[in-house]
Amino acid sequence: MIELNGIAQVFLGGMLGPVLTELLKLAKWRDKKQIEMRYLRASYWIATCALFLLSGLITVAHGVDRVPLMRAMQLGL
């Protein structure tokens, strides 16, 4: 089991949950035009960056000492 210690590690671990979710969505899509349309919009990137930051902050708010990676990812989701 991987344990995270410190604000930076826990923050990044919390951000990993939504990142993996986005990668799974991307792998599921077969239509290249749909992918291009989504990733070219500024509103998508603004919302996604806000989600990643919020996920990391929520995870850090739950504690930063000896946090299992899986728990950090779940909190981030």
Helices and strands as residue ranges (DSSP letters): E 3-4, H 7-28, H 32-39, H 42-61, E 67-68, H 69-76
